[in-house]
């Protein structure tokens, strides 16, 4: 396969076999520090050995990062570990600041959208050579189809403004802002 490829497996040996058979520069999805650095170390070693990029999730031993500061702290910790311990370049890292369902009604997720957008902006400021990625539709999970369509579109707009480089998104489910009525844009914003 010579097309761009993202290797997505929880099994380190599967990731290595895929990297051995891939003719291009792969992206490995993903690393985090949920269980400390042990598994991340194995994947980062493979990334260095095979010249792959790595998606780094905002997750550490305390769980997923909801707050802006926690997202930044984890990203900086992963960057330091990947660069200083494993010799990767900042350019090899793709940070996922994670987004969560905005319509869940959970109090601890009330500021989640803004925390994610602000974290993207700050990651790009602190690590200008790193990239950012986001599984966009997580922000609208649980909402009705039309509402998801509108919210995903507005969220993507602001995430790109903040510096988002890549999005995991169904392209046909995104619409330009000018096609969304003013009230809909404002509610989502």
ZAGU-852876 format. One record per residue (C-alpha): residue number from 1; residue in one letter; x, z, y negated. Coordinates in pm, 1 decimal, padded with zeros to 6 digits. Layout:
REM ZAGU-852876
node seq:NUM	type:A	xx:X	zz:Z	yy:Y
...
REM end
This chain:
REM ZAGU-852876
node seq:1	type:X	xx:00000.0	zz:00000.0	yy:00000.0
node seq:2	type:X	xx:00143.5	zz:-00097.9	yy:-00337.2
node seq:3	type:X	xx:-00158.2	zz:-00002.4	yy:-00548.2
node seq:4	type:X	xx:-00143.7	zz:00326.3	yy:-00741.9
node seq:5	type:X	xx:-00208.9	zz:00607.2	yy:-00496.5
node seq:6	type:X	xx:-00295.1	zz:00974.5	yy:-00528.8
node seq:7	type:X	xx:-00220.6	zz:01171.1	yy:-00214.6
node seq:8	type:X	xx:-00480.1	zz:01443.5	yy:-00173.7
node seq:9	type:X	xx:-00427.5	zz:01680.6	yy:00117.3
node seq:10	type:X	xx:-00400.1	zz:02052.5	yy:00173.7
node seq:11	type:X	xx:-00150.6	zz:01989.5	yy:00454.4
node seq:12	type:X	xx:00211.9	zz:01966.1	yy:00340.1
node seq:13	type:X	xx:00317.7	zz:01764.6	yy:00647.0
node seq:14	type:X	xx:00042.3	zz:01507.5	yy:00577.3
node seq:15	type:X	xx:00161.6	zz:01475.7	yy:00217.6
node seq:16	type:X	xx:00516.8	zz:01411.9	yy:00338.6
node seq:17	type:X	xx:00413.7	zz:01144.4	yy:00588.4
node seq:18	type:X	xx:00208.6	zz:00970.1	yy:00319.2
node seq:19	type:X	xx:00504.4	zz:00979.9	yy:00077.8
node seq:20	type:X	xx:00734.5	zz:00835.9	yy:00346.3
node seq:21	type:X	xx:00502.6	zz:00538.3	yy:00393.1
node seq:22	type:X	xx:00417.6	zz:00469.7	yy:00031.0
node seq:23	type:X	xx:00610.5	zz:00201.3	yy:-00153.6
node seq:24	type:X	xx:00530.7	zz:00312.5	yy:-00508.2
node seq:25	type:X	xx:00544.8	zz:00622.9	yy:-00720.8
node seq:26	type:X	xx:00268.6	zz:00845.4	yy:-00590.1
node seq:27	type:X	xx:00078.4	zz:01130.9	yy:-00746.8
node seq:28	type:X	xx:00029.8	zz:01442.1	yy:-00533.3
node seq:29	type:X	xx:-00298.3	zz:01625.6	yy:-00579.7
node seq:30	type:X	xx:-00236.9	zz:01916.6	yy:-00624.1
node seq:31	type:X	xx:-00043.7	zz:02237.9	yy:-00671.8
node seq:32	type:X	xx:-00143.7	zz:02579.1	yy:-00799.6
node seq:33	type:X	xx:-00021.3	zz:02936.2	yy:-00772.4
node seq:34	type:X	xx:-00332.6	zz:03079.2	yy:-00602.5
node seq:35	type:X	xx:-00120.1	zz:03222.2	yy:-00320.9
node seq:36	type:X	xx:00198.2	zz:03259.0	yy:-00524.1
node seq:37	type:X	xx:00463.1	zz:02987.7	yy:-00527.2
node seq:38	type:X	xx:00530.2	zz:02943.4	yy:-00154.6
node seq:39	type:X	xx:00306.2	zz:02639.1	yy:-00090.4
node seq:40	type:X	xx:00370.2	zz:02494.5	yy:-00436.5
node seq:41	type:X	xx:00743.9	zz:02514.4	yy:-00364.1
node seq:42	type:X	xx:00703.2	zz:02297.0	yy:-00054.4
node seq:43	type:X	xx:00502.4	zz:02036.5	yy:-00245.4
node seq:44	type:X	xx:00732.8	zz:02040.9	yy:-00548.0
node seq:45	type:X	xx:01029.4	zz:01989.2	yy:-00314.5
node seq:46	type:X	xx:00855.4	zz:01679.8	yy:-00173.1
node seq:47	type:X	xx:00772.0	zz:01555.4	yy:-00522.2
node seq:48	type:X	xx:01136.9	zz:01576.6	yy:-00620.7
node seq:49	type:X	xx:01258.6	zz:01420.2	yy:-00294.9
node seq:50	type:X	xx:01019.7	zz:01122.7	yy:-00313.0
node seq:51	type:X	xx:00992.3	zz:01084.6	yy:-00692.1
node seq:52	type:X	xx:00623.0	zz:01170.7	yy:-00707.9
node seq:53	type:X	xx:00419.5	zz:01317.4	yy:-00990.7
node seq:54	type:X	xx:00212.9	zz:01630.2	yy:-00929.6
node seq:55	type:X	xx:-00129.0	zz:01740.8	yy:-01051.0
node seq:56	type:X	xx:-00105.9	zz:02109.9	yy:-01144.9
node seq:57	type:X	xx:-00427.7	zz:02311.3	yy:-01151.8
node seq:58	type:X	xx:-00489.6	zz:02610.7	yy:-01378.8
node seq:59	type:X	xx:-00513.6	zz:02854.9	yy:-01089.5
node seq:60	type:X	xx:-00292.1	zz:03153.9	yy:-01015.4
node seq:61	type:X	xx:-00302.3	zz:03467.0	yy:-00802.0
node seq:62	type:X	xx:-00593.5	zz:03597.8	yy:-01012.3
node seq:63	type:X	xx:-00801.8	zz:03282.7	yy:-00954.9
node seq:64	type:X	xx:-00920.9	zz:02995.1	yy:-01170.7
node seq:65	type:X	xx:-00841.3	zz:03015.5	yy:-01540.4
node seq:66	type:X	xx:-01149.9	zz:03039.2	yy:-01759.0
node seq:67	type:X	xx:-00997.3	zz:03150.4	yy:-02087.0
node seq:68	type:X	xx:-00790.5	zz:02932.6	yy:-02317.4
node seq:69	type:X	xx:-00490.2	zz:03166.2	yy:-02302.1
node seq:70	type:X	xx:-00495.7	zz:03190.5	yy:-01923.5
node seq:71	type:X	xx:-00503.3	zz:02810.6	yy:-01892.5
node seq:72	type:X	xx:-00197.6	zz:02785.7	yy:-02118.2
node seq:73	type:X	xx:-00011.2	zz:03070.4	yy:-01949.7
node seq:74	type:X	xx:-00052.8	zz:02911.5	yy:-01605.6
node seq:75	type:X	xx:00046.3	zz:02565.2	yy:-01729.8
node seq:76	type:X	xx:00364.0	zz:02702.8	yy:-01887.9
node seq:77	type:X	xx:00445.5	zz:02902.7	yy:-01576.4
node seq:78	type:X	xx:00402.2	zz:02595.6	yy:-01354.1
node seq:79	type:X	xx:00609.3	zz:02382.2	yy:-01591.4
node seq:80	type:X	xx:00892.2	zz:02635.6	yy:-01595.8
node seq:81	type:X	xx:00891.1	zz:02666.8	yy:-01217.8
node seq:82	type:X	xx:00871.8	zz:02292.0	yy:-01151.3
node seq:83	type:X	xx:01144.1	zz:02204.8	yy:-01402.9
node seq:84	type:X	xx:01381.1	zz:02501.6	yy:-01375.4
node seq:85	type:X	xx:01356.9	zz:02569.1	yy:-01001.4
node seq:86	type:X	xx:01284.1	zz:02222.7	yy:-00857.6
node seq:87	type:X	xx:01443.1	zz:01991.0	yy:-01111.6
node seq:88	type:X	xx:01132.4	zz:01789.2	yy:-01187.2
node seq:89	type:X	xx:01088.4	zz:01642.7	yy:-01532.7
node seq:90	type:X	xx:00806.8	zz:01741.3	yy:-01764.2
node seq:91	type:X	xx:00699.2	zz:01376.2	yy:-01728.8
node seq:92	type:X	xx:00630.3	zz:01440.9	yy:-01357.6
node seq:93	type:X	xx:00357.6	zz:01695.6	yy:-01431.7
node seq:94	type:X	xx:-00012.3	zz:01625.2	yy:-01480.8
node seq:95	type:X	xx:-00202.9	zz:01936.1	yy:-01587.4
node seq:96	type:X	xx:-00566.8	zz:01995.1	yy:-01501.9
node seq:97	type:X	xx:-00698.0	zz:02266.8	yy:-01732.8
node seq:98	type:X	xx:-01018.5	zz:02272.3	yy:-01522.9
node seq:99	type:X	xx:-01368.9	zz:02249.3	yy:-01655.3
node seq:100	type:X	xx:-01671.0	zz:02439.1	yy:-01529.7
node seq:101	type:X	xx:-02050.8	zz:02388.8	yy:-01532.8
node seq:102	type:X	xx:-02165.0	zz:02432.0	yy:-01891.9
node seq:103	type:X	xx:-02534.2	zz:02459.0	yy:-01803.3
node seq:104	type:X	xx:-02501.3	zz:02736.3	yy:-01546.3
node seq:105	type:X	xx:-02611.0	zz:03012.5	yy:-01782.1
node seq:106	type:X	xx:-02318.1	zz:03227.9	yy:-01672.6
node seq:107	type:X	xx:-02199.7	zz:03434.9	yy:-01965.5
node seq:108	type:X	xx:-01832.8	zz:03405.7	yy:-01865.6
node seq:109	type:X	xx:-01860.6	zz:03024.2	yy:-01880.3
node seq:110	type:X	xx:-02023.5	zz:03007.8	yy:-02224.5
node seq:111	type:X	xx:-01698.1	zz:02902.0	yy:-02396.7
node seq:112	type:X	xx:-01561.1	zz:02712.8	yy:-02098.5
node seq:113	type:X	xx:-01593.8	zz:02364.7	yy:-02249.6
node seq:114	type:X	xx:-01417.0	zz:02457.8	yy:-02571.2
node seq:115	type:X	xx:-01150.3	zz:02650.4	yy:-02380.4
node seq:116	type:X	xx:-01078.2	zz:02341.5	yy:-02171.6
node seq:117	type:X	xx:-01064.3	zz:02103.9	yy:-02469.0
node seq:118	type:X	xx:-00845.6	zz:02342.5	yy:-02668.4
node seq:119	type:X	xx:-00619.0	zz:02392.9	yy:-02365.9
node seq:120	type:X	xx:-00571.4	zz:02015.8	yy:-02332.7
node seq:121	type:X	xx:-00473.2	zz:01999.8	yy:-02699.2
node seq:122	type:X	xx:-00228.9	zz:02290.8	yy:-02663.2
node seq:123	type:X	xx:-00074.1	zz:02160.6	yy:-02340.5
node seq:124	type:X	xx:-00006.7	zz:01829.6	yy:-02515.7
node seq:125	type:X	xx:00146.0	zz:02015.1	yy:-02811.2
node seq:126	type:X	xx:00367.2	zz:02243.9	yy:-02602.7
node seq:127	type:X	xx:00461.9	zz:01985.1	yy:-02339.6
node seq:128	type:X	xx:00438.8	zz:01644.9	yy:-02506.7
node seq:129	type:X	xx:00586.6	zz:01452.6	yy:-02213.4
node seq:130	type:X	xx:00343.6	zz:01600.6	yy:-01959.3
node seq:131	type:X	xx:00008.5	zz:01437.3	yy:-01889.1
node seq:132	type:X	xx:-00339.6	zz:01586.8	yy:-01859.9
node seq:133	type:X	xx:-00623.6	zz:01510.0	yy:-01621.1
node seq:134	type:X	xx:-00975.6	zz:01642.4	yy:-01580.4
node seq:135	type:X	xx:-01248.5	zz:01619.1	yy:-01316.9
node seq:136	type:X	xx:-01494.5	zz:01546.6	yy:-01592.4
node seq:137	type:X	xx:-01832.0	zz:01570.6	yy:-01421.0
node seq:138	type:X	xx:-01775.6	zz:01936.9	yy:-01330.6
node seq:139	type:X	xx:-01887.1	zz:02016.7	yy:-01686.2
node seq:140	type:X	xx:-02239.0	zz:01888.5	yy:-01616.6
node seq:141	type:X	xx:-02283.3	zz:02003.9	yy:-01257.9
node seq:142	type:X	xx:-02637.2	zz:02123.5	yy:-01183.1
node seq:143	type:X	xx:-02804.1	zz:01941.1	yy:-01471.5
node seq:144	type:X	xx:-03052.3	zz:01651.4	yy:-01448.0
node seq:145	type:X	xx:-02907.4	zz:01299.8	yy:-01417.3
node seq:146	type:X	xx:-02975.0	zz:01182.2	yy:-01774.6
node seq:147	type:X	xx:-02843.8	zz:01506.2	yy:-01923.3
node seq:148	type:X	xx:-02530.3	zz:01478.5	yy:-01708.3
node seq:149	type:X	xx:-02478.7	zz:01122.0	yy:-01830.1
node seq:150	type:X	xx:-02496.8	zz:01228.0	yy:-02195.3
node seq:151	type:X	xx:-02295.4	zz:01551.1	yy:-02158.7
node seq:152	type:X	xx:-02018.9	zz:01378.2	yy:-01960.9
node seq:153	type:X	xx:-01993.4	zz:01109.9	yy:-02228.7
node seq:154	type:X	xx:-01972.5	zz:01356.9	yy:-02517.9
node seq:155	type:X	xx:-01732.3	zz:01586.4	yy:-02331.5
node seq:156	type:X	xx:-01505.6	zz:01291.8	yy:-02247.0
node seq:157	type:X	xx:-01501.1	zz:01186.3	yy:-02612.7
node seq:158	type:X	xx:-01379.1	zz:01526.8	yy:-02731.2
node seq:159	type:X	xx:-01135.4	zz:01566.3	yy:-02441.4
node seq:160	type:X	xx:-00975.4	zz:01230.7	yy:-02528.1
node seq:161	type:X	xx:-00958.3	zz:01335.2	yy:-02893.8
node seq:162	type:X	xx:-00770.6	zz:01646.8	yy:-02777.3
node seq:163	type:X	xx:-00519.3	zz:01435.8	yy:-02583.2
node seq:164	type:X	xx:-00666.3	zz:01389.8	yy:-02235.4
node seq:165	type:X	xx:-00465.7	zz:01120.6	yy:-02055.4
node seq:166	type:X	xx:-00666.6	zz:01073.6	yy:-01735.2
node seq:167	type:X	xx:-01018.5	zz:01149.5	yy:-01620.0
node seq:168	type:X	xx:-01176.0	zz:01154.7	yy:-01278.6
node seq:169	type:X	xx:-01509.9	zz:01003.4	yy:-01370.4
node seq:170	type:X	xx:-01764.3	zz:00745.5	yy:-01257.1
node seq:171	type:X	xx:-01718.1	zz:00482.3	yy:-01530.1
node seq:172	type:X	xx:-02077.4	zz:00359.0	yy:-01507.5
node seq:173	type:X	xx:-02196.1	zz:00711.6	yy:-01591.2
node seq:174	type:X	xx:-02023.8	zz:00715.8	yy:-01932.0
node seq:175	type:X	xx:-02175.9	zz:00569.5	yy:-02246.2
node seq:176	type:X	xx:-02030.9	zz:00517.1	yy:-02593.3
node seq:177	type:X	xx:-02126.6	zz:00784.6	yy:-02846.0
node seq:178	type:X	xx:-02308.3	zz:00536.7	yy:-03068.4
node seq:179	type:X	xx:-02559.8	zz:00479.7	yy:-02786.2
node seq:180	type:X	xx:-02646.2	zz:00851.6	yy:-02774.1
node seq:181	type:X	xx:-02904.6	zz:00966.8	yy:-03028.0
node seq:182	type:X	xx:-02781.0	zz:01211.6	yy:-03290.7
node seq:183	type:X	xx:-02976.3	zz:01506.4	yy:-03149.9
node seq:184	type:X	xx:-02837.7	zz:01447.2	yy:-02801.0
node seq:185	type:X	xx:-02481.0	zz:01424.7	yy:-02932.3
node seq:186	type:X	xx:-02524.7	zz:01744.4	yy:-03133.3
node seq:187	type:X	xx:-02679.4	zz:01940.0	yy:-02843.1
node seq:188	type:X	xx:-02390.7	zz:01841.2	yy:-02616.5
node seq:189	type:X	xx:-02130.9	zz:01908.6	yy:-02884.6
REM end
